[in-house]
Amino acid sequence: MRAVVMRDGALVVDEVSLPALQPGQVRAEVLACGICGSDLHALHHADRMVEMSELTAEPGGIAPRMMDPSRDVVMGHEFTARVLEVGPNVGNCTPGDVVVSLPVVMDAGGIHAVGYSNDYPGGYGQQIVLSDMLTMKVPDGLDPELAALTEPMAVGLHAVEMSRVSPRHAAVVLGCGPVGLAVVAALALAGVETIVAADFSPARRALAATMGATEVVDPSVEGAVAAWRRVEGRKPLVIFEAVGVEGMLDAAMVDAPRGSQILVVGVCMVPDRIRPMVAVGKELNLQFVLGYDPLQFQTTLNRIAEGSLDVSPMITGRVDLDGVAQAFSALGDPEAHAKILVVPS
């Protein structure tokens, strides 16, 4: 099959093979796959991603096997696919089902991260192998392109649920990339009445307002916490750091009001410095979050299907396999794009 291969720090379209189906697996045709910011990082910093994966692995724990960056990798973990073939011991999927899936696959050798595996190609290819038990059927009538945003939007739901935020809180979201927008949407669905979103990009600020932010600010003009004080300033504040660049966490700690909570959702891939005494002096609560659980994934799919979570404004472009390399470059312009979908066929 044709696929976009990460090879020697570049993206090339080539012919690749799928692994033979093992018990509990299905083969599916990729209908749409979102390009994630993690994939942009992986293209140039795959070694660092693997190192971080090894550092965070629990001794004796169960974790997906990560890629060897020196070998070919087909990325893509935000996908919708149509089942073509089922292997032995499959009881969930049947051919023709349109599904999303948690981006891991299990076989006799262990657990593999779909999209960051040398053995299991991800969604930047025409077909994909999935674990039957981890797939979720896309409800009839739901556009597969919208369903492909289940994975990134579930990240926002997980962050909001980890914060235990409620209508008695106010929220600040720093950064309005796809993760920040997912957080904004989840906050709105949680009933939070004051949601301040900050980003330097006018287009991203407009998207944040569309997704549910009640106040959007340009941080070069007004700080997000200052804007919260201006528009509300009374309820307990929860801050979501969704930028993930060096210095952001320390800046958020300095700006945060005493006793507030900071959720770190953005992934900073380089060593960073914070001043612990700032957090001690303000009695701040720092919470680092990652990913989602299966229930949050299913809840997100249901919300998209029922229409309470409208993800269509976030889709700003579509490319075929030959356009993926250019799409990676285009995503560097926040005024032009938020989420680009790869449509292999």
Secondary structure as GFF3:
##gff-version 3
##sequence-region A 1 345
A	DSSP	beta_strand	2	7	.	.	.	ID=ss1
A	DSSP	beta_strand	10	15	.	.	.	ID=ss2
A	DSSP	beta_strand	25	34	.	.	.	ID=ss3
A	DSSP	alpha_helix	37	56	.	.	.	ID=ss4
A	DSSP	beta_strand	78	86	.	.	.	ID=ss5
A	DSSP	beta_strand	98	101	.	.	.	ID=ss6
A	DSSP	beta_strand	104	107	.	.	.	ID=ss7
A	DSSP	beta_strand	110	113	.	.	.	ID=ss8
A	DSSP	beta_strand	127	131	.	.	.	ID=ss9
A	DSSP	three_ten_helix	132	134	.	.	.	ID=ss10
A	DSSP	beta_strand	135	137	.	.	.	ID=ss11
A	DSSP	alpha_helix	144	147	.	.	.	ID=ss12
A	DSSP	alpha_helix	150	163	.	.	.	ID=ss13
A	DSSP	beta_strand	170	174	.	.	.	ID=ss14
A	DSSP	alpha_helix	178	189	.	.	.	ID=ss15
A	DSSP	beta_strand	195	198	.	.	.	ID=ss16
A	DSSP	alpha_helix	202	211	.	.	.	ID=ss17
A	DSSP	beta_strand	215	217	.	.	.	ID=ss18
A	DSSP	alpha_helix	224	231	.	.	.	ID=ss19
A	DSSP	beta_strand	237	241	.	.	.	ID=ss20
A	DSSP	alpha_helix	248	255	.	.	.	ID=ss21
A	DSSP	beta_strand	261	264	.	.	.	ID=ss22
A	DSSP	alpha_helix	276	282	.	.	.	ID=ss23
A	DSSP	beta_strand	285	288	.	.	.	ID=ss24
A	DSSP	alpha_helix	294	306	.	.	.	ID=ss25
A	DSSP	three_ten_helix	312	314	.	.	.	ID=ss26
A	DSSP	beta_strand	315	319	.	.	.	ID=ss27
A	DSSP	three_ten_helix	321	323	.	.	.	ID=ss28
A	DSSP	alpha_helix	324	330	.	.	.	ID=ss29
A	DSSP	beta_strand	339	342	.	.	.	ID=ss30
###
